[in-house]
Amino acid sequence: MKILLNNNDLNEALFGVSNLGFVPTMGSIHNGHISLIKKSLKTCNKTIVSIFVNPKQFNNKIDYKKYPRNNKKDILILKRLKVDFVYLPSESEIYDLNHKFKIKLKKKDKILCAKYRKGHFEGVIEVMDRLTKLINPKKIFMGQKDYQQLYLVKKYIEKKYNSKIISCETVRDRNKLALSSRNKLLNKKQITSAREIAKKMFLLKKKMKKSSNLKKILFVKKKELNNLYNIRIEYLELRNKQNLKVSNYLKNSKIFIAYYLKNVRLIDNY
């Protein structure tokens, strides 16, 4: 496994490589990342994993500083998986002075997380644009847990580059909680609450299959979760999977939730 610390190393290592798979991460590698990496290793000639905590996608400086980091542990995991390349760039390697352009979200895309996290997806799309340009992969593997991120990045990157975004199923623990690096910021009690909320969301989806008044069910569930777990829910919405428009039908739709457990923000979709 080659560890690449700058763009010169990157260009040299990737010269002549075809059918390259790319898994972008912010580190704190967990089984969700590992499932993406395994898909890349299985379907591509070579696989590169990036570890870069992108400052531009954090609308909260404290959140950026507290984001879990453990490069040493991550590298050991990636070695065991037999990943070909690991790209560990500094901020200056990603955001060089010649790279000047401004991402602007359309009004219709300022929904869900984009409504509450100003500048977040602009930062995500900008770093993905830069990484795609530098790495030039054939396939980019991304998870469905960050569904809105996947939707926006796919729309932007596939329009501009020849890289294909591969959508991968959310990986969950045995208690239905979606795996996330942010879970490491939760204490035991909060983890238990998050797992219970996840289970309740799956039950909610079953209940919605038998009901005609879906808006009312979501409204009641939101109130119930707030009272039971003392959480702050930013949104609990049903939206179409293809265009993320608000939906009144369960078919081809997903339930989207974002909430705070104390100071930790969690998102999921079902």
C-alpha positions in Angstrom: 0.0 0.0 0.0 1.4 3.4 -1.0 0.8 6.4 1.2 0.6 9.6 -0.8 1.1 12.9 1.0 1.1 15.4 -1.8 -0.1 15.8 -5.4 3.3 15.0 -6.9 3.2 11.6 -5.2 -0.4 11.2 -6.3 0.3 12.0 -10.0 3.3 9.7 -10.1 1.5 6.8 -8.4 -1.6 7.0 -10.5 0.2 7.4 -13.9 -1.2 4.8 -16.3 -3.6 3.3 -13.8 -7.0 2.4 -15.5 -10.3 1.3 -13.9 -9.4 3.1 -10.7 -11.9 3.0 -7.8 -12.0 5.9 -5.3 -13.5 6.0 -1.8 -13.4 9.6 -0.3 -13.4 9.7 3.5 -12.8 12.0 6.4 -11.1 9.2 8.3 -12.2 7.4 11.5 -12.7 4.4 9.2 -15.6 2.1 10.3 -17.5 -0.8 8.8 -19.5 1.5 6.6 -16.3 2.8 4.9 -15.0 -0.8 4.8 -18.0 -2.0 2.8 -17.4 0.8 0.2 -13.7 -0.1 0.0 -14.5 -3.8 -0.5 -16.9 -3.0 -3.3 -14.1 -1.0 -5.0 -11.5 -3.7 -4.5 -13.9 -6.2 -6.0 -14.9 -4.2 -9.1 -11.8 -2.1 -9.9 -8.2 -2.8 -10.9 -6.9 -0.4 -8.2 -8.4 1.4 -5.3 -7.5 4.7 -3.7 -8.9 5.9 -0.4 -8.6 9.6 0.6 -8.5 10.8 4.2 -9.2 14.5 4.4 -11.3 16.4 7.1 -12.6 19.1 4.8 -12.8 22.4 6.7 -15.1 24.0 4.0 -18.0 21.7 4.8 -18.2 22.5 8.5 -20.4 25.5 9.3 -19.3 25.2 12.9 -15.6 25.6 13.9 -16.1 23.6 17.1 -17.6 20.7 15.1 -14.6 20.7 12.8 -12.1 20.6 15.7 -14.1 17.9 17.6 -14.4 15.7 14.5 -12.8 12.3 15.4 -9.4 11.7 13.8 -7.1 8.7 14.0 -4.9 8.4 11.0 -2.6 5.8 12.5 -5.5 3.4 13.2 -7.0 4.2 9.8 -3.8 3.3 8.0 -3.6 0.0 9.8 -7.2 -0.9 8.7 -6.5 0.1 5.1 -3.3 -2.0 5.0 -5.2 -5.1 6.2 -7.8 -4.5 3.5 -4.9 -4.4 0.9 -5.9 -1.0 -0.4 -3.5 0.1 -3.2 -3.2 3.8 -2.4 -4.0 6.1 0.5 -4.1 9.9 -0.2 -3.5 12.1 2.9 -3.3 15.6 1.5 -2.8 18.8 3.5 -5.4 21.6 3.0 -3.0 23.5 0.7 -2.7 20.5 -1.6 -6.5 20.4 -2.1 -7.2 24.2 -2.1 -4.3 25.5 -4.2 -4.3 29.1 -5.2 -5.1 28.3 -8.9 -8.4 26.6 -7.9 -10.8 29.4 -7.7 -14.5 28.9 -8.3 -17.7 29.2 -6.3 -20.3 26.5 -5.9 -23.8 27.8 -5.7 -26.7 25.5 -4.7 -30.0 26.1 -6.5 -32.9 27.3 -4.5 -34.7 23.9 -4.9 -31.7 22.1 -3.4 -31.7 24.2 -0.2 -33.7 21.6 1.7 -33.1 19.1 4.4 -29.4 19.5 5.6 -28.8 22.3 3.2 -31.5 24.4 4.9 -29.8 24.0 8.3 -26.1 23.8 7.5 -25.3 26.9 5.5 -22.4 26.3 3.1 -22.1 22.6 4.0 -22.9 21.1 0.6 -21.1 23.9 -1.3 -18.0 22.7 0.7 -18.7 19.0 0.0 -19.2 19.6 -3.8 -16.1 21.8 -3.9 -13.8 19.2 -2.3 -15.3 16.4 -4.4 -14.7 18.5 -7.6 -11.1 19.0 -6.6 -10.5 15.4 -5.6 -12.1 14.0 -8.8 -10.0 16.3 -10.9 -6.8 15.2 -9.1 -7.5 11.5 -9.0 -9.6 11.0 -12.2 -11.2 7.7 -11.0 -13.5 5.6 -13.1 -15.8 4.9 -10.1 -16.4 6.8 -6.8 -18.1 4.8 -4.1 -20.4 6.7 -1.7 -22.9 5.5 1.0 -26.6 6.2 1.1 -26.6 7.3 4.7 -25.7 10.8 3.5 -28.4 10.6 0.9 -28.7 14.3 0.0 -24.9 14.5 -0.2 -24.9 11.5 -2.6 -27.7 13.0 -4.7 -26.0 16.4 -5.1 -22.5 15.1 -5.7 -23.7 12.6 -8.3 -25.6 15.3 -10.1 -22.6 17.7 -10.1 -19.7 15.3 -10.7 -21.2 13.0 -13.4 -22.2 16.1 -15.4 -18.6 17.5 -15.3 -16.4 14.4 -15.3 -16.3 10.9 -16.7 -16.3 9.4 -13.2 -19.4 7.3 -12.2 -20.8 7.6 -8.7 -21.7 4.2 -7.2 -24.4 4.4 -4.6 -24.0 1.9 -1.8 -26.4 0.7 0.9 -26.2 2.1 4.4 -24.4 -0.2 6.8 -26.0 -0.5 10.3 -25.1 -2.2 13.5 -27.3 -5.0 14.8 -29.5 -2.5 16.6 -30.3 -0.7 13.3 -28.2 2.4 14.0 -26.4 3.7 10.8 -22.6 3.6 11.2 -21.1 7.0 11.3 -17.8 8.5 12.5 -19.9 10.9 14.6 -21.2 8.0 16.7 -17.8 8.0 18.4 -18.8 11.4 20.0 -21.7 9.8 21.8 -21.7 8.3 25.3 -23.3 5.0 26.1 -26.6 6.5 27.0 -26.8 8.5 23.8 -25.8 5.5 21.7 -28.7 3.6 23.3 -31.1 6.5 22.5 -29.8 6.7 18.9 -30.4 2.9 18.5 -33.9 3.1 19.9 -34.7 6.1 17.6 -33.5 4.1 14.6 -35.7 1.1 15.5 -38.7 3.4 15.9 -38.1 4.9 12.5 -38.2 1.4 10.9 -41.5 0.7 12.7 -42.8 4.1 11.6 -42.2 3.2 8.0 -44.2 0.0 8.4 -47.0 1.9 10.0 -47.0 4.4 7.2 -47.6 1.6 4.7 -51.0 1.1 6.2 -52.0 4.8 6.5 -53.3 7.4 4.2 -52.5 10.5 6.3 -48.7 10.4 6.2 -48.2 14.0 7.2 -50.1 13.5 10.5 -48.1 10.4 11.3 -44.8 12.2 10.8 -46.1 15.2 12.9 -47.1 12.9 15.8 -43.9 10.9 15.6 -41.7 14.1 15.7 -43.5 15.2 18.9 -43.2 11.7 20.4 -39.4 11.5 19.8 -38.8 15.0 21.1 -40.6 14.1 24.4 -39.2 10.6 24.8 -35.5 11.4 24.2 -35.2 15.1 24.8 -33.7 15.6 21.3 -33.9 18.5 19.0 -35.3 17.4 15.6 -34.4 19.7 12.7 -36.5 17.8 10.2 -38.5 14.6 9.8 -39.8 14.5 6.2 -40.9 12.1 3.5 -39.3 12.9 0.2 -39.0 11.3 -3.3 -35.8 9.3 -3.8 -35.3 10.5 -7.4 -35.7 14.3 -7.0 -35.9 14.9 -3.2 -39.3 16.7 -3.5 -41.7 16.4 -0.6 -43.8 13.3 -1.1 -47.3 12.2 0.0 -46.7 8.6 -1.0 -44.4 6.0 0.5 -43.6 4.4 -2.9 -40.3 5.6 -4.3 -39.8 7.8 -1.2 -37.6 7.8 1.9 -38.1 9.2 5.4 -35.4 11.7 6.2 -34.4 12.7 9.8 -31.8 15.0 11.4 -31.6 15.6 15.1 -29.3 16.6 17.9 -28.4 14.3 20.8 -27.0 17.0 23.2 -24.4 18.6 20.8 -24.0 15.7 18.3 -26.0 16.0 15.1 -27.1 12.7 13.5 -28.8 12.1 10.2 -30.4 9.1 8.6 -32.9 7.9 6.0 -35.2 4.9 5.8 
